[in-house]
Amino acid sequence: MNISEKIDRMIARLEAKGMGAEYVVMGKATCVKWLVEQAARGTDMAWRPARVYHFSHGRVPVVVCESEILEVVPNARYMLDLS
């Protein structure tokens, strides 16, 4: 299963619980693999010099971090459940 499919499944699980995806968090190595997948699919992702990179999976923003993680995070109100 490729990374995009994993992300789609995680988003579907959140939506089944009535939560929307706020962010996709992934590690550097996972992000590079995901970008290679996107390029192989023919999506318009080009490595061009830029001061800032902004990635998204569909309409969900992607956050890249140092650790090896792949997680889809809902809004904090669902995580904290302060109701």
MOTAMO-V61581 format. One line per field, one symbol per residue. phi: phi as a letter, one per 30 degrees, with the letter a starting at -180 (. if undefined). Layout:
phi=???
This chain:
phi=.ddddddddddddddddiccdcbccbdeddddddddeddddjddbcdbebdbcbcaciccdcccbdddbbbccddeddddhcd
